[in-house]
Amino acid sequence: MVKRATKRTKKHSVGNRLLSIPTYLGNDKIPTTVSLVQYGSKQVLVKNMQSHSELKKEIVANKVNWFKVTGICDADYISKICKEFGLHSFDVKDLLADQKIVKVVLYDDITFVLMSGFYLKNDDTLDDMQIAFIVGNNFIVSFQESDTPIFDEVSKAIEENNILFRENGTDFLLYILFNSVNIFNTNTVLSMEDALTDVEDRLINQKNTVDIQHFLRMRRIDYTHMKRFVVSFREEFTNLLHNTNKLIKPENMVYFNDYDDRLRTTLGNLDALHESLISLLDVYYNNNNLKMNEIIKRLTIVSTIFIPLTFMVGVWGMNFDVMPELEWKYGYLFSWLTFIVIVLLACYLMKKKKGF
Protein backbone atom coordinates (compact mmCIF):
# COMPACT_ATOMS: atom_id res chain seq x y z
CA MET A 1 0.00 0.00 0.00
CA VAL A 2 1.44 3.34 -1.06
CA LYS A 3 -0.90 5.80 0.57
CA ARG A 4 -4.23 5.97 2.26
CA ALA A 5 -6.82 6.59 -0.44
CA THR A 6 -9.34 8.22 1.90
CA LYS A 7 -6.98 10.94 3.06
CA ARG A 8 -8.28 14.41 2.27
CA THR A 9 -5.89 17.26 1.69
CA LYS A 10 -8.22 20.20 1.10
CA LYS A 11 -9.01 22.54 3.98
CA HIS A 12 -11.96 24.89 4.12
CA SER A 13 -12.85 27.50 6.70
CA VAL A 14 -16.15 27.13 8.51
CA GLY A 15 -17.35 30.52 7.33
CA ASN A 16 -16.58 29.82 3.68
CA ARG A 17 -18.35 26.47 3.82
CA LEU A 18 -21.53 27.82 5.42
CA LEU A 19 -21.85 30.85 3.17
CA SER A 20 -20.63 29.46 -0.13
CA ILE A 21 -22.81 27.85 -2.76
CA PRO A 22 -22.79 24.02 -2.82
CA THR A 23 -19.60 22.81 -4.50
CA TYR A 24 -18.33 19.28 -4.99
CA LEU A 25 -15.10 18.88 -3.01
CA GLY A 26 -14.40 15.18 -3.52
CA ASN A 27 -11.99 13.34 -5.81
CA ASP A 28 -14.28 11.13 -7.94
CA LYS A 29 -14.93 13.00 -11.16
CA ILE A 30 -17.61 10.59 -12.37
CA PRO A 31 -20.10 12.21 -14.80
CA THR A 32 -23.50 12.58 -13.18
CA THR A 33 -26.11 10.21 -14.63
CA VAL A 34 -29.65 9.45 -13.49
CA SER A 35 -31.72 6.34 -14.17
CA LEU A 36 -35.28 5.62 -13.09
CA VAL A 37 -36.55 2.28 -11.81
CA GLN A 38 -40.31 2.54 -11.56
CA TYR A 39 -42.37 -0.46 -10.54
CA GLY A 40 -45.76 -1.52 -9.32
CA SER A 41 -47.34 -4.87 -8.56
CA LYS A 42 -47.42 -5.99 -12.22
CA GLN A 43 -44.75 -4.18 -14.20
CA VAL A 44 -41.32 -2.54 -14.05
CA LEU A 45 -40.04 0.42 -16.05
CA VAL A 46 -36.32 1.17 -16.30
CA LYS A 47 -35.05 4.16 -18.24
CA ASN A 48 -32.19 6.62 -18.33
CA MET A 49 -33.10 10.23 -17.66
CA GLN A 50 -32.10 13.11 -19.89
CA SER A 51 -29.33 15.39 -18.68
CA HIS A 52 -30.53 17.95 -16.11
CA SER A 53 -34.14 16.84 -16.48
CA GLU A 54 -36.70 17.40 -13.72
CA LEU A 55 -37.27 14.20 -11.77
CA LYS A 56 -40.50 14.94 -9.95
CA LYS A 57 -42.41 15.02 -13.23
CA GLU A 58 -41.58 11.32 -13.68
CA ILE A 59 -43.15 10.25 -10.38
CA VAL A 60 -46.26 8.06 -10.68
CA ALA A 61 -48.40 8.17 -7.55
CA ASN A 62 -49.39 4.50 -7.30
CA LYS A 63 -45.87 3.14 -7.99
CA VAL A 64 -42.48 3.07 -6.32
CA ASN A 65 -40.13 5.51 -8.06
CA TRP A 66 -36.41 4.96 -7.52
CA PHE A 67 -34.06 7.53 -9.04
CA LYS A 68 -30.47 6.26 -9.14
CA VAL A 69 -27.99 9.14 -9.29
CA THR A 70 -24.42 8.04 -10.03
CA GLY A 71 -21.64 10.62 -9.74
CA ILE A 72 -22.11 13.83 -7.78
CA CYS A 73 -19.39 16.02 -9.31
CA ASP A 74 -22.00 18.09 -11.18
CA ALA A 75 -22.78 20.21 -8.13
CA ASP A 76 -25.32 22.41 -9.92
CA TYR A 77 -27.45 19.47 -11.04
CA ILE A 78 -27.13 17.69 -7.68
CA SER A 79 -28.22 20.88 -5.91
CA LYS A 80 -31.14 21.20 -8.30
CA ILE A 81 -32.28 17.63 -7.60
CA CYS A 82 -31.97 18.06 -3.83
CA LYS A 83 -33.86 21.34 -3.79
CA GLU A 84 -36.50 19.86 -6.09
CA PHE A 85 -37.25 17.29 -3.39
CA GLY A 86 -37.14 19.84 -0.55
CA LEU A 87 -33.67 19.23 0.90
CA HIS A 88 -32.03 22.00 2.92
CA SER A 89 -28.88 23.61 1.49
CA PHE A 90 -26.83 22.53 4.54
CA ASP A 91 -27.62 18.90 3.77
CA VAL A 92 -26.70 19.44 0.12
CA LYS A 93 -23.30 20.83 1.17
CA ASP A 94 -22.73 17.82 3.43
CA LEU A 95 -23.49 15.52 0.50
CA LEU A 96 -20.95 17.31 -1.70
CA ALA A 97 -18.29 17.69 1.01
CA ASP A 98 -14.95 15.89 0.89
CA GLN A 99 -15.08 15.05 4.60
CA LYS A 100 -17.42 12.14 5.21
CA ILE A 101 -20.42 13.13 7.31
CA VAL A 102 -22.98 10.70 8.68
CA LYS A 103 -26.50 11.91 9.32
CA VAL A 104 -30.16 10.94 9.33
CA VAL A 105 -32.50 13.94 9.09
CA LEU A 106 -36.29 13.61 9.27
CA TYR A 107 -38.24 16.39 7.53
CA ASP A 108 -42.03 16.58 7.64
CA ASP A 109 -42.50 14.76 4.33
CA ILE A 110 -39.04 13.39 3.44
CA THR A 111 -36.13 11.67 5.15
CA PHE A 112 -32.50 12.37 4.27
CA VAL A 113 -29.81 9.77 4.98
CA LEU A 114 -26.11 10.39 4.38
CA MET A 115 -23.63 7.54 4.81
CA SER A 116 -20.43 6.07 3.36
CA GLY A 117 -19.53 2.99 1.36
CA PHE A 118 -16.05 1.44 1.64
CA TYR A 119 -14.23 -0.62 -0.96
CA LEU A 120 -10.72 -1.81 -1.83
CA LYS A 121 -9.18 -0.48 -5.02
CA ASN A 122 -6.96 -2.47 -7.37
CA ASP A 123 -3.83 -1.48 -5.45
CA ASP A 124 -5.41 -2.81 -2.25
CA THR A 125 -5.92 0.64 -0.73
CA LEU A 126 -9.16 1.50 1.02
CA ASP A 127 -11.37 4.14 -0.54
CA ASP A 128 -14.79 5.45 0.40
CA MET A 129 -17.67 7.16 -1.35
CA GLN A 130 -20.61 9.29 -0.36
CA ILE A 131 -23.97 7.49 -0.41
CA ALA A 132 -27.20 9.34 0.28
CA PHE A 133 -30.95 8.80 0.09
CA ILE A 134 -33.87 11.19 -0.13
CA VAL A 135 -36.95 9.19 0.83
CA GLY A 136 -40.54 10.24 0.29
CA ASN A 137 -43.89 8.53 0.40
CA ASN A 138 -43.55 6.89 -3.03
CA PHE A 139 -40.04 7.77 -4.18
CA ILE A 140 -36.38 7.31 -3.29
CA VAL A 141 -33.51 9.31 -4.75
CA SER A 142 -30.20 7.53 -4.17
CA PHE A 143 -26.83 9.21 -4.66
CA GLN A 144 -23.48 7.49 -4.95
CA GLU A 145 -20.18 9.26 -5.49
CA SER A 146 -18.44 6.40 -7.31
CA ASP A 147 -19.64 4.22 -10.17
CA THR A 148 -18.98 1.07 -8.13
CA PRO A 149 -21.93 -1.32 -8.82
CA ILE A 150 -23.28 -1.34 -5.31
CA PHE A 151 -27.01 -1.44 -6.21
CA ASP A 152 -26.92 -3.61 -9.34
CA GLU A 153 -28.25 -6.66 -7.51
CA VAL A 154 -31.18 -4.61 -6.20
CA SER A 155 -32.13 -3.48 -9.72
CA LYS A 156 -31.93 -7.08 -10.93
CA ALA A 157 -34.07 -8.31 -8.04
CA ILE A 158 -36.74 -5.71 -8.82
CA GLU A 159 -36.88 -6.73 -12.46
CA GLU A 160 -37.11 -10.43 -11.57
CA ASN A 161 -39.39 -9.82 -8.55
CA ASN A 162 -37.60 -12.69 -6.83
CA ILE A 163 -38.12 -11.35 -3.30
CA LEU A 164 -41.59 -9.85 -3.72
CA PHE A 165 -40.34 -6.30 -4.28
CA ARG A 166 -43.43 -5.23 -6.15
CA GLU A 167 -45.73 -6.13 -3.30
CA ASN A 168 -43.92 -3.79 -0.89
CA GLY A 169 -43.54 -0.05 -0.82
CA THR A 170 -40.78 2.55 -0.69
CA ASP A 171 -39.81 1.83 2.91
CA PHE A 172 -39.04 -1.80 2.05
CA LEU A 173 -36.88 -0.65 -0.87
CA LEU A 174 -35.01 1.68 1.50
CA TYR A 175 -34.28 -1.27 3.79
CA ILE A 176 -32.93 -3.29 0.85
CA LEU A 177 -30.72 -0.39 -0.23
CA PHE A 178 -29.42 0.00 3.32
CA ASN A 179 -28.72 -3.69 3.42
CA SER A 180 -26.83 -3.53 0.12
CA VAL A 181 -24.53 -0.83 1.54
CA ASN A 182 -23.98 -2.85 4.70
CA ILE A 183 -23.18 -6.01 2.70
CA PHE A 184 -20.83 -3.95 0.55
CA ASN A 185 -19.00 -2.67 3.62
CA THR A 186 -18.99 -6.09 5.29
CA ASN A 187 -17.45 -7.69 2.20
CA THR A 188 -14.73 -5.04 2.33
CA VAL A 189 -14.00 -5.93 5.95
CA LEU A 190 -13.88 -9.64 5.08
CA SER A 191 -11.51 -8.92 2.18
CA MET A 192 -9.27 -7.05 4.58
CA GLU A 193 -9.34 -10.05 6.92
CA ASP A 194 -8.36 -12.35 4.03
CA ALA A 195 -5.43 -10.04 3.29
CA LEU A 196 -4.40 -10.28 6.93
CA THR A 197 -4.41 -14.07 6.63
CA ASP A 198 -1.90 -13.79 3.78
CA VAL A 199 0.17 -11.43 5.89
CA GLU A 200 0.11 -13.95 8.73
CA ASP A 201 1.60 -16.58 6.42
CA ARG A 202 4.31 -14.15 5.37
CA LEU A 203 5.06 -13.34 9.01
CA ILE A 204 5.35 -17.01 9.87
CA ASN A 205 7.79 -17.44 6.97
CA GLN A 206 9.48 -14.15 7.98
CA LYS A 207 9.26 -12.57 4.53
CA ASN A 208 9.07 -8.87 3.53
CA THR A 209 8.74 -7.61 7.08
CA VAL A 210 9.31 -3.95 6.09
CA ASP A 211 6.34 -3.98 3.70
CA ILE A 212 4.27 -5.82 6.27
CA GLN A 213 4.90 -3.16 8.89
CA HIS A 214 3.62 -0.45 6.53
CA PHE A 215 0.66 -2.63 5.50
CA LEU A 216 -0.41 -3.25 9.11
CA ARG A 217 -0.07 0.42 9.93
CA MET A 218 -2.33 1.40 7.02
CA ARG A 219 -4.86 -1.28 7.91
CA ARG A 220 -5.00 0.07 11.45
CA ILE A 221 -5.81 3.53 10.07
CA ASP A 222 -8.45 2.01 7.77
CA TYR A 223 -10.01 0.14 10.69
CA THR A 224 -10.25 3.35 12.74
CA HIS A 225 -11.86 5.16 9.80
CA MET A 226 -14.48 2.45 9.21
CA LYS A 227 -15.20 1.92 12.90
CA ARG A 228 -15.84 5.64 13.37
CA PHE A 229 -18.32 5.59 10.48
CA VAL A 230 -20.26 2.51 11.61
CA VAL A 231 -20.53 3.71 15.21
CA SER A 232 -21.67 7.18 14.11
CA PHE A 233 -24.20 5.82 11.64
CA ARG A 234 -25.66 3.42 14.20
CA GLU A 235 -26.20 6.34 16.55
CA GLU A 236 -27.84 8.37 13.78
CA PHE A 237 -29.92 5.38 12.71
CA THR A 238 -31.97 5.64 15.92
CA ASN A 239 -33.51 8.81 14.44
CA LEU A 240 -34.92 6.72 11.63
CA LEU A 241 -36.28 4.14 14.07
CA HIS A 242 -38.25 6.87 15.81
CA ASN A 243 -40.09 7.35 12.48
CA THR A 244 -41.63 10.69 13.44
CA ASN A 245 -42.69 11.49 9.86
CA LYS A 246 -44.33 8.03 9.48
CA LEU A 247 -42.65 7.25 6.16
CA ILE A 248 -41.91 3.74 7.43
CA LYS A 249 -44.99 1.58 7.79
CA PRO A 250 -45.43 -0.06 11.20
CA GLU A 251 -45.43 -3.55 9.64
CA ASN A 252 -42.03 -2.83 8.03
CA MET A 253 -40.30 -1.55 11.18
CA VAL A 254 -39.16 -5.12 11.81
CA TYR A 255 -36.86 -4.83 8.78
CA PHE A 256 -35.17 -1.70 10.13
CA ASN A 257 -34.77 -3.27 13.55
CA ASP A 258 -33.12 -6.15 11.70
CA TYR A 259 -30.82 -3.68 9.98
CA ASP A 260 -29.80 -2.32 13.36
CA ASP A 261 -28.78 -5.87 14.28
CA ARG A 262 -26.78 -6.10 11.04
CA LEU A 263 -24.92 -2.93 11.97
CA ARG A 264 -24.07 -4.57 15.27
CA THR A 265 -22.75 -7.58 13.35
CA THR A 266 -20.62 -5.30 11.19
CA LEU A 267 -19.17 -3.77 14.34
CA GLY A 268 -18.37 -7.30 15.51
CA ASN A 269 -16.55 -7.99 12.23
CA LEU A 270 -14.56 -4.78 12.67
CA ASP A 271 -13.66 -5.78 16.22
CA ALA A 272 -12.47 -9.15 14.90
CA LEU A 273 -10.40 -7.31 12.30
CA HIS A 274 -8.90 -5.16 15.04
CA GLU A 275 -8.00 -8.22 17.11
CA SER A 276 -6.33 -9.77 14.07
CA LEU A 277 -4.35 -6.57 13.53
CA ILE A 278 -3.20 -6.56 17.15
CA SER A 279 -2.23 -10.24 16.94
CA LEU A 280 -0.28 -9.70 13.72
CA LEU A 281 1.49 -6.68 15.17
CA ASP A 282 2.48 -8.83 18.16
CA VAL A 283 3.75 -11.53 15.79
CA TYR A 284 5.65 -8.92 13.79
CA TYR A 285 7.39 -7.50 16.86
CA ASN A 286 8.03 -10.99 18.22
CA ASN A 287 9.67 -11.90 14.91
CA ASN A 288 11.90 -8.88 15.22
CA ASN A 289 12.78 -9.87 18.78
CA LEU A 290 13.54 -13.41 17.65
CA LYS A 291 15.81 -12.10 14.92
CA MET A 292 17.57 -9.86 17.41
CA ASN A 293 17.92 -12.75 19.85
CA GLU A 294 19.37 -14.89 17.06
CA ILE A 295 21.92 -12.19 16.27
CA ILE A 296 22.83 -11.85 19.95
CA LYS A 297 23.10 -15.62 20.21
CA ARG A 298 25.57 -15.76 17.34
CA LEU A 299 27.59 -12.91 18.81
CA THR A 300 27.63 -14.73 22.14
CA ILE A 301 28.97 -17.88 20.50
CA VAL A 302 31.71 -15.92 18.77
CA SER A 303 32.55 -14.10 22.00
CA THR A 304 32.65 -17.36 23.97
CA ILE A 305 35.19 -18.73 21.51
CA PHE A 306 37.41 -15.69 21.03
CA ILE A 307 37.46 -14.07 24.48
CA PRO A 308 39.73 -16.81 25.94
CA LEU A 309 41.94 -16.58 22.87
CA THR A 310 42.12 -12.82 23.20
CA PHE A 311 43.01 -13.18 26.86
CA MET A 312 45.89 -15.55 26.12
CA VAL A 313 47.20 -13.39 23.29
CA GLY A 314 47.04 -10.43 25.65
CA VAL A 315 49.02 -12.31 28.33
CA TRP A 316 51.69 -13.44 25.89
CA GLY A 317 51.87 -9.99 24.43
CA MET A 318 52.97 -8.37 27.73
CA ASN A 319 56.51 -6.94 27.75
CA PHE A 320 58.01 -8.75 30.72
CA ASP A 321 61.68 -9.70 30.65
CA VAL A 322 61.08 -13.11 32.15
CA MET A 323 58.42 -15.02 30.16
CA PRO A 324 59.70 -18.58 29.48
CA GLU A 325 57.15 -19.33 26.73
CA LEU A 326 58.56 -16.63 24.48
CA GLU A 327 62.02 -18.21 24.28
CA TRP A 328 60.84 -21.80 24.27
CA LYS A 329 61.60 -23.66 21.06
CA TYR A 330 58.08 -25.08 20.79
CA GLY A 331 56.30 -22.06 22.23
CA TYR A 332 54.67 -20.99 18.95
CA LEU A 333 53.39 -24.51 18.26
CA PHE A 334 52.23 -24.84 21.84
CA SER A 335 50.23 -21.61 21.56
CA TRP A 336 48.44 -22.81 18.44
CA LEU A 337 47.65 -26.17 20.04
CA THR A 338 46.31 -24.32 23.06
CA PHE A 339 44.13 -22.12 20.84
CA ILE A 340 42.75 -25.14 18.99
CA VAL A 341 41.98 -26.98 22.22
CA ILE A 342 40.19 -23.93 23.62
CA VAL A 343 38.10 -23.52 20.43
CA LEU A 344 37.17 -27.22 20.39
CA LEU A 345 36.33 -27.19 24.09
CA ALA A 346 34.18 -24.04 23.71
CA CYS A 347 32.34 -25.54 20.72
CA TYR A 348 31.76 -28.77 22.64
CA LEU A 349 30.36 -26.95 25.66
CA MET A 350 28.13 -24.73 23.46
CA LYS A 351 26.88 -27.77 21.61
CA LYS A 352 26.18 -29.58 24.85
CA LYS A 353 24.20 -26.58 26.12
CA LYS A 354 22.35 -26.51 22.77
CA GLY A 355 23.78 -23.12 21.94
CA PHE A 356 23.68 -24.05 18.26
C-alpha positions as CSV (number, residue, x, y, z in Angstrom):
1,M,0.0,0.0,0.0
2,V,1.4,3.3,-1.1
3,K,-0.9,5.8,0.6
4,R,-4.2,6.0,2.3
5,A,-6.8,6.6,-0.4
6,T,-9.3,8.2,1.9
7,K,-7.0,10.9,3.1
8,R,-8.3,14.4,2.3
9,T,-5.9,17.3,1.7
10,K,-8.2,20.2,1.1
11,K,-9.0,22.5,4.0
12,H,-12.0,24.9,4.1
13,S,-12.8,27.5,6.7
14,V,-16.2,27.1,8.5
15,G,-17.4,30.5,7.3
16,N,-16.6,29.8,3.7
17,R,-18.3,26.5,3.8
18,L,-21.5,27.8,5.4
19,L,-21.8,30.8,3.2
20,S,-20.6,29.5,-0.1
21,I,-22.8,27.9,-2.8
22,P,-22.8,24.0,-2.8
23,T,-19.6,22.8,-4.5
24,Y,-18.3,19.3,-5.0
25,L,-15.1,18.9,-3.0
26,G,-14.4,15.2,-3.5
27,N,-12.0,13.3,-5.8
28,D,-14.3,11.1,-7.9
29,K,-14.9,13.0,-11.2
30,I,-17.6,10.6,-12.4
31,P,-20.1,12.2,-14.8
32,T,-23.5,12.6,-13.2
33,T,-26.1,10.2,-14.6
34,V,-29.7,9.4,-13.5
35,S,-31.7,6.3,-14.2
36,L,-35.3,5.6,-13.1
37,V,-36.5,2.3,-11.8
38,Q,-40.3,2.5,-11.6
39,Y,-42.4,-0.5,-10.5
40,G,-45.8,-1.5,-9.3
41,S,-47.3,-4.9,-8.6
42,K,-47.4,-6.0,-12.2
43,Q,-44.8,-4.2,-14.2
44,V,-41.3,-2.5,-14.1
45,L,-40.0,0.4,-16.1
46,V,-36.3,1.2,-16.3
47,K,-35.1,4.2,-18.2
48,N,-32.2,6.6,-18.3
49,M,-33.1,10.2,-17.7
50,Q,-32.1,13.1,-19.9
51,S,-29.3,15.4,-18.7
52,H,-30.5,17.9,-16.1
53,S,-34.1,16.8,-16.5
54,E,-36.7,17.4,-13.7
55,L,-37.3,14.2,-11.8
56,K,-40.5,14.9,-9.9
57,K,-42.4,15.0,-13.2
58,E,-41.6,11.3,-13.7
59,I,-43.2,10.2,-10.4
60,V,-46.3,8.1,-10.7
61,A,-48.4,8.2,-7.6
62,N,-49.4,4.5,-7.3
63,K,-45.9,3.1,-8.0
64,V,-42.5,3.1,-6.3
65,N,-40.1,5.5,-8.1
66,W,-36.4,5.0,-7.5
67,F,-34.1,7.5,-9.0
68,K,-30.5,6.3,-9.1
69,V,-28.0,9.1,-9.3
70,T,-24.4,8.0,-10.0
71,G,-21.6,10.6,-9.7
72,I,-22.1,13.8,-7.8
73,C,-19.4,16.0,-9.3
74,D,-22.0,18.1,-11.2
75,A,-22.8,20.2,-8.1
76,D,-25.3,22.4,-9.9
77,Y,-27.4,19.5,-11.0
78,I,-27.1,17.7,-7.7
79,S,-28.2,20.9,-5.9
80,K,-31.1,21.2,-8.3
81,I,-32.3,17.6,-7.6
82,C,-32.0,18.1,-3.8
83,K,-33.9,21.3,-3.8
84,E,-36.5,19.9,-6.1
85,F,-37.2,17.3,-3.4
86,G,-37.1,19.8,-0.6
87,L,-33.7,19.2,0.9
88,H,-32.0,22.0,2.9
89,S,-28.9,23.6,1.5
90,F,-26.8,22.5,4.5
91,D,-27.6,18.9,3.8
92,V,-26.7,19.4,0.1
93,K,-23.3,20.8,1.2
94,D,-22.7,17.8,3.4
95,L,-23.5,15.5,0.5
96,L,-21.0,17.3,-1.7
97,A,-18.3,17.7,1.0
98,D,-15.0,15.9,0.9
99,Q,-15.1,15.1,4.6
100,K,-17.4,12.1,5.2
101,I,-20.4,13.1,7.3
102,V,-23.0,10.7,8.7
103,K,-26.5,11.9,9.3
104,V,-30.2,10.9,9.3
105,V,-32.5,13.9,9.1
106,L,-36.3,13.6,9.3
107,Y,-38.2,16.4,7.5
108,D,-42.0,16.6,7.6
109,D,-42.5,14.8,4.3
110,I,-39.0,13.4,3.4
111,T,-36.1,11.7,5.2
112,F,-32.5,12.4,4.3
113,V,-29.8,9.8,5.0
114,L,-26.1,10.4,4.4
115,M,-23.6,7.5,4.8
116,S,-20.4,6.1,3.4
117,G,-19.5,3.0,1.4
118,F,-16.1,1.4,1.6
119,Y,-14.2,-0.6,-1.0
120,L,-10.7,-1.8,-1.8
121,K,-9.2,-0.5,-5.0
122,N,-7.0,-2.5,-7.4
123,D,-3.8,-1.5,-5.5
124,D,-5.4,-2.8,-2.3
125,T,-5.9,0.6,-0.7
126,L,-9.2,1.5,1.0
127,D,-11.4,4.1,-0.5
128,D,-14.8,5.5,0.4
129,M,-17.7,7.2,-1.3
130,Q,-20.6,9.3,-0.4
131,I,-24.0,7.5,-0.4
132,A,-27.2,9.3,0.3
133,F,-30.9,8.8,0.1
134,I,-33.9,11.2,-0.1
135,V,-37.0,9.2,0.8
136,G,-40.5,10.2,0.3
137,N,-43.9,8.5,0.4
138,N,-43.5,6.9,-3.0
139,F,-40.0,7.8,-4.2
140,I,-36.4,7.3,-3.3
141,V,-33.5,9.3,-4.7
142,S,-30.2,7.5,-4.2
143,F,-26.8,9.2,-4.7
144,Q,-23.5,7.5,-4.9
145,E,-20.2,9.3,-5.5
146,S,-18.4,6.4,-7.3
147,D,-19.6,4.2,-10.2
148,T,-19.0,1.1,-8.1
149,P,-21.9,-1.3,-8.8
150,I,-23.3,-1.3,-5.3
151,F,-27.0,-1.4,-6.2
152,D,-26.9,-3.6,-9.3
153,E,-28.3,-6.7,-7.5
154,V,-31.2,-4.6,-6.2
155,S,-32.1,-3.5,-9.7
156,K,-31.9,-7.1,-10.9
157,A,-34.1,-8.3,-8.0
158,I,-36.7,-5.7,-8.8
159,E,-36.9,-6.7,-12.5
160,E,-37.1,-10.4,-11.6
161,N,-39.4,-9.8,-8.6
162,N,-37.6,-12.7,-6.8
163,I,-38.1,-11.3,-3.3
164,L,-41.6,-9.9,-3.7
165,F,-40.3,-6.3,-4.3
166,R,-43.4,-5.2,-6.2
167,E,-45.7,-6.1,-3.3
168,N,-43.9,-3.8,-0.9
169,G,-43.5,0.0,-0.8
170,T,-40.8,2.6,-0.7
171,D,-39.8,1.8,2.9
172,F,-39.0,-1.8,2.0
173,L,-36.9,-0.6,-0.9
174,L,-35.0,1.7,1.5
175,Y,-34.3,-1.3,3.8
176,I,-32.9,-3.3,0.9
177,L,-30.7,-0.4,-0.2
178,F,-29.4,0.0,3.3
179,N,-28.7,-3.7,3.4
180,S,-26.8,-3.5,0.1
181,V,-24.5,-0.8,1.5
182,N,-24.0,-2.9,4.7
183,I,-23.2,-6.0,2.7
184,F,-20.8,-4.0,0.5
185,N,-19.0,-2.7,3.6
186,T,-19.0,-6.1,5.3
187,N,-17.4,-7.7,2.2
188,T,-14.7,-5.0,2.3
189,V,-14.0,-5.9,6.0
190,L,-13.9,-9.6,5.1
191,S,-11.5,-8.9,2.2
192,M,-9.3,-7.0,4.6
193,E,-9.3,-10.0,6.9
194,D,-8.4,-12.3,4.0
195,A,-5.4,-10.0,3.3
196,L,-4.4,-10.3,6.9
197,T,-4.4,-14.1,6.6
198,D,-1.9,-13.8,3.8
199,V,0.2,-11.4,5.9
200,E,0.1,-13.9,8.7
201,D,1.6,-16.6,6.4
202,R,4.3,-14.1,5.4
203,L,5.1,-13.3,9.0
204,I,5.4,-17.0,9.9
205,N,7.8,-17.4,7.0
206,Q,9.5,-14.1,8.0
207,K,9.3,-12.6,4.5
208,N,9.1,-8.9,3.5
209,T,8.7,-7.6,7.1
210,V,9.3,-4.0,6.1
211,D,6.3,-4.0,3.7
212,I,4.3,-5.8,6.3
213,Q,4.9,-3.2,8.9
214,H,3.6,-0.5,6.5
215,F,0.7,-2.6,5.5
216,L,-0.4,-3.3,9.1
217,R,-0.1,0.4,9.9
218,M,-2.3,1.4,7.0
219,R,-4.9,-1.3,7.9
220,R,-5.0,0.1,11.5
221,I,-5.8,3.5,10.1
222,D,-8.5,2.0,7.8
223,Y,-10.0,0.1,10.7
224,T,-10.2,3.3,12.7
225,H,-11.9,5.2,9.8
226,M,-14.5,2.5,9.2
227,K,-15.2,1.9,12.9
228,R,-15.8,5.6,13.4
229,F,-18.3,5.6,10.5
230,V,-20.3,2.5,11.6
231,V,-20.5,3.7,15.2
232,S,-21.7,7.2,14.1
233,F,-24.2,5.8,11.6
234,R,-25.7,3.4,14.2
235,E,-26.2,6.3,16.5
236,E,-27.8,8.4,13.8
237,F,-29.9,5.4,12.7
238,T,-32.0,5.6,15.9
239,N,-33.5,8.8,14.4
240,L,-34.9,6.7,11.6
241,L,-36.3,4.1,14.1
242,H,-38.3,6.9,15.8
243,N,-40.1,7.3,12.5
244,T,-41.6,10.7,13.4
245,N,-42.7,11.5,9.9
246,K,-44.3,8.0,9.5
247,L,-42.7,7.2,6.2
248,I,-41.9,3.7,7.4
249,K,-45.0,1.6,7.8
250,P,-45.4,-0.1,11.2
251,E,-45.4,-3.5,9.6
252,N,-42.0,-2.8,8.0
253,M,-40.3,-1.5,11.2
254,V,-39.2,-5.1,11.8
255,Y,-36.9,-4.8,8.8
256,F,-35.2,-1.7,10.1
257,N,-34.8,-3.3,13.5
258,D,-33.1,-6.1,11.7
259,Y,-30.8,-3.7,10.0
260,D,-29.8,-2.3,13.4
261,D,-28.8,-5.9,14.3
262,R,-26.8,-6.1,11.0
263,L,-24.9,-2.9,12.0
264,R,-24.1,-4.6,15.3
265,T,-22.7,-7.6,13.4
266,T,-20.6,-5.3,11.2
267,L,-19.2,-3.8,14.3
268,G,-18.4,-7.3,15.5
269,N,-16.6,-8.0,12.2
270,L,-14.6,-4.8,12.7
271,D,-13.7,-5.8,16.2
272,A,-12.5,-9.1,14.9
273,L,-10.4,-7.3,12.3
274,H,-8.9,-5.2,15.0
275,E,-8.0,-8.2,17.1
276,S,-6.3,-9.8,14.1
277,L,-4.4,-6.6,13.5
278,I,-3.2,-6.6,17.2
279,S,-2.2,-10.2,16.9
280,L,-0.3,-9.7,13.7
281,L,1.5,-6.7,15.2
282,D,2.5,-8.8,18.2
283,V,3.7,-11.5,15.8
284,Y,5.6,-8.9,13.8
285,Y,7.4,-7.5,16.9
286,N,8.0,-11.0,18.2
287,N,9.7,-11.9,14.9
288,N,11.9,-8.9,15.2
289,N,12.8,-9.9,18.8
290,L,13.5,-13.4,17.7
291,K,15.8,-12.1,14.9
292,M,17.6,-9.9,17.4
293,N,17.9,-12.8,19.8
294,E,19.4,-14.9,17.1
295,I,21.9,-12.2,16.3
296,I,22.8,-11.8,20.0
297,K,23.1,-15.6,20.2
298,R,25.6,-15.8,17.3
299,L,27.6,-12.9,18.8
300,T,27.6,-14.7,22.1
301,I,29.0,-17.9,20.5
302,V,31.7,-15.9,18.8
303,S,32.5,-14.1,22.0
304,T,32.7,-17.4,24.0
305,I,35.2,-18.7,21.5
306,F,37.4,-15.7,21.0
307,I,37.5,-14.1,24.5
308,P,39.7,-16.8,25.9
309,L,41.9,-16.6,22.9
310,T,42.1,-12.8,23.2
311,F,43.0,-13.2,26.9
312,M,45.9,-15.6,26.1
313,V,47.2,-13.4,23.3
314,G,47.0,-10.4,25.7
315,V,49.0,-12.3,28.3
316,W,51.7,-13.4,25.9
317,G,51.9,-10.0,24.4
318,M,53.0,-8.4,27.7
319,N,56.5,-6.9,27.8
320,F,58.0,-8.8,30.7
321,D,61.7,-9.7,30.7
322,V,61.1,-13.1,32.1
323,M,58.4,-15.0,30.2
324,P,59.7,-18.6,29.5
325,E,57.1,-19.3,26.7
326,L,58.6,-16.6,24.5
327,E,62.0,-18.2,24.3
328,W,60.8,-21.8,24.3
329,K,61.6,-23.7,21.1
330,Y,58.1,-25.1,20.8
331,G,56.3,-22.1,22.2
332,Y,54.7,-21.0,19.0
333,L,53.4,-24.5,18.3
334,F,52.2,-24.8,21.8
335,S,50.2,-21.6,21.6
336,W,48.4,-22.8,18.4
337,L,47.6,-26.2,20.0
338,T,46.3,-24.3,23.1
339,F,44.1,-22.1,20.8
340,I,42.7,-25.1,19.0
341,V,42.0,-27.0,22.2
342,I,40.2,-23.9,23.6
343,V,38.1,-23.5,20.4
344,L,37.2,-27.2,20.4
345,L,36.3,-27.2,24.1
346,A,34.2,-24.0,23.7
347,C,32.3,-25.5,20.7
348,Y,31.8,-28.8,22.6
349,L,30.4,-27.0,25.7
350,M,28.1,-24.7,23.5
351,K,26.9,-27.8,21.6
352,K,26.2,-29.6,24.9
353,K,24.2,-26.6,26.1
354,K,22.4,-26.5,22.8
355,G,23.8,-23.1,21.9
356,F,23.7,-24.0,18.3
